[in-house]
């Protein structure tokens, strides 16, 4: 499973990395990815809003690790 670790990024940088990563996964027909946000902080707080507003994402779920999310990508038609 592809993974993106957003530790060390500013909020703006993290959002751009996230959108680029999701687009790349969508284009490559990857169905599921992991996004590491960390256990706390602004990125973890904002991440669900980013995912909700991204049309290439079907849904997100909490990973077994508290500081990450599993993201299900829409199928490319």
Short mmCIF file of the C-alpha atoms (twelve columns), coordinates in Angstrom:
data_MODEL
# 
_entry.id   MODEL 
# 
loop_
_atom_site.group_PDB 
_atom_site.id 
_atom_site.type_symbol 
_atom_site.label_atom_id 
_atom_site.label_alt_id 
_atom_site.label_comp_id 
_atom_site.label_asym_id 
_atom_site.label_seq_id 
_atom_site.Cartn_x 
_atom_site.Cartn_y 
_atom_site.Cartn_z 
_atom_site.pdbx_PDB_model_num 
ATOM 1  C CA . UNK A 1  0.000   0.000  0.000   1 
ATOM 2  C CA . UNK A 2  1.322   3.431  -0.876  1 
ATOM 3  C CA . UNK A 3  1.926   5.705  2.073   1 
ATOM 4  C CA . UNK A 4  2.335   9.472  2.474   1 
ATOM 5  C CA . UNK A 5  3.879   10.802 5.683   1 
ATOM 6  C CA . UNK A 6  2.964   14.446 6.319   1 
ATOM 7  C CA . UNK A 7  5.246   14.925 9.342   1 
ATOM 8  C CA . UNK A 8  7.412   18.022 9.042   1 
ATOM 9  C CA . UNK A 9  5.228   19.843 6.516   1 
ATOM 10 C CA . UNK A 10 3.467   23.134 7.079   1 
ATOM 11 C CA . UNK A 11 -0.315  22.974 6.757   1 
ATOM 12 C CA . UNK A 12 -0.171  24.467 3.257   1 
ATOM 13 C CA . UNK A 13 2.634   22.131 2.147   1 
ATOM 14 C CA . UNK A 14 0.828   19.114 3.605   1 
ATOM 15 C CA . UNK A 15 -2.361  19.955 1.723   1 
ATOM 16 C CA . UNK A 16 -0.479  20.257 -1.574  1 
ATOM 17 C CA . UNK A 17 1.417   16.988 -0.973  1 
ATOM 18 C CA . UNK A 18 -1.858  15.268 -0.093  1 
ATOM 19 C CA . UNK A 19 -3.710  16.448 -3.204  1 
ATOM 20 C CA . UNK A 20 -0.788  15.543 -5.480  1 
ATOM 21 C CA . UNK A 21 -0.470  12.118 -3.842  1 
ATOM 22 C CA . UNK A 22 -4.191  11.338 -4.177  1 
ATOM 23 C CA . UNK A 23 -4.203  12.458 -7.812  1 
ATOM 24 C CA . UNK A 24 -1.203  10.230 -8.551  1 
ATOM 25 C CA . UNK A 25 -2.830  7.234  -6.842  1 
ATOM 26 C CA . UNK A 26 -6.052  7.845  -8.771  1 
ATOM 27 C CA . UNK A 27 -4.189  8.090  -12.090 1 
ATOM 28 C CA . UNK A 28 -2.302  4.872  -11.292 1 
ATOM 29 C CA . UNK A 29 -5.566  3.077  -10.371 1 
ATOM 30 C CA . UNK A 30 -4.441  2.502  -6.786  1 
ATOM 31 C CA . UNK A 31 -7.480  1.622  -4.692  1 
ATOM 32 C CA . UNK A 32 -6.209  2.279  -1.172  1 
ATOM 33 C CA . UNK A 33 -3.469  4.408  0.415   1 
ATOM 34 C CA . UNK A 34 -2.331  5.345  3.905   1 
ATOM 35 C CA . UNK A 35 -1.875  8.961  4.978   1 
ATOM 36 C CA . UNK A 36 0.185   9.603  8.123   1 
ATOM 37 C CA . UNK A 37 -0.864  12.823 9.847   1 
ATOM 38 C CA . UNK A 38 0.571   12.278 13.321  1 
ATOM 39 C CA . UNK A 39 -1.338  11.799 16.563  1 
ATOM 40 C CA . UNK A 40 -2.257  15.439 17.031  1 
ATOM 41 C CA . UNK A 41 -1.854  18.830 15.474  1 
ATOM 42 C CA . UNK A 42 -3.419  20.944 12.791  1 
ATOM 43 C CA . UNK A 43 -2.818  18.513 9.915   1 
ATOM 44 C CA . UNK A 44 -4.698  15.703 11.685  1 
ATOM 45 C CA . UNK A 45 -7.512  18.120 12.505  1 
ATOM 46 C CA . UNK A 46 -7.822  19.405 8.919   1 
ATOM 47 C CA . UNK A 47 -7.303  16.097 7.116   1 
ATOM 48 C CA . UNK A 48 -10.950 14.878 7.245   1 
ATOM 49 C CA . UNK A 49 -12.060 18.167 5.648   1 
ATOM 50 C CA . UNK A 50 -9.474  17.811 2.884   1 
ATOM 51 C CA . UNK A 51 -10.645 14.263 2.166   1 
ATOM 52 C CA . UNK A 52 -14.319 15.214 2.249   1 
ATOM 53 C CA . UNK A 53 -13.753 17.859 -0.421  1 
ATOM 54 C CA . UNK A 54 -11.640 15.675 -2.720  1 
ATOM 55 C CA . UNK A 55 -13.769 14.011 -5.415  1 
ATOM 56 C CA . UNK A 56 -11.195 11.281 -6.033  1 
ATOM 57 C CA . UNK A 57 -11.725 9.870  -2.533  1 
ATOM 58 C CA . UNK A 58 -14.503 7.394  -1.840  1 
ATOM 59 C CA . UNK A 59 -14.067 7.319  1.953   1 
ATOM 60 C CA . UNK A 60 -11.524 7.432  4.778   1 
ATOM 61 C CA . UNK A 61 -11.185 5.330  7.900   1 
ATOM 62 C CA . UNK A 62 -8.919  5.446  10.913  1 
ATOM 63 C CA . UNK A 63 -5.941  3.168  10.652  1 
ATOM 64 C CA . UNK A 64 -4.946  0.808  13.459  1 
ATOM 65 C CA . UNK A 65 -2.253  3.407  14.106  1 
ATOM 66 C CA . UNK A 66 -3.818  6.481  15.733  1 
ATOM 67 C CA . UNK A 67 -1.763  8.902  13.655  1 
ATOM 68 C CA . UNK A 68 -2.868  7.747  10.225  1 
ATOM 69 C CA . UNK A 69 -5.854  7.212  7.956   1 
ATOM 70 C CA . UNK A 70 -6.655  4.642  5.296   1 
ATOM 71 C CA . UNK A 71 -8.057  6.325  2.190   1 
ATOM 72 C CA . UNK A 72 -10.154 4.477  -0.386  1 
ATOM 73 C CA . UNK A 73 -9.706  5.987  -3.856  1 
ATOM 74 C CA . UNK A 74 -12.490 6.161  -6.448  1 
ATOM 75 C CA . UNK A 75 -12.047 3.988  -9.523  1 
ATOM 76 C CA . UNK A 76 -10.789 5.728  -12.624 1 
ATOM 77 C CA . UNK A 77 -13.233 5.308  -15.500 1 
# 
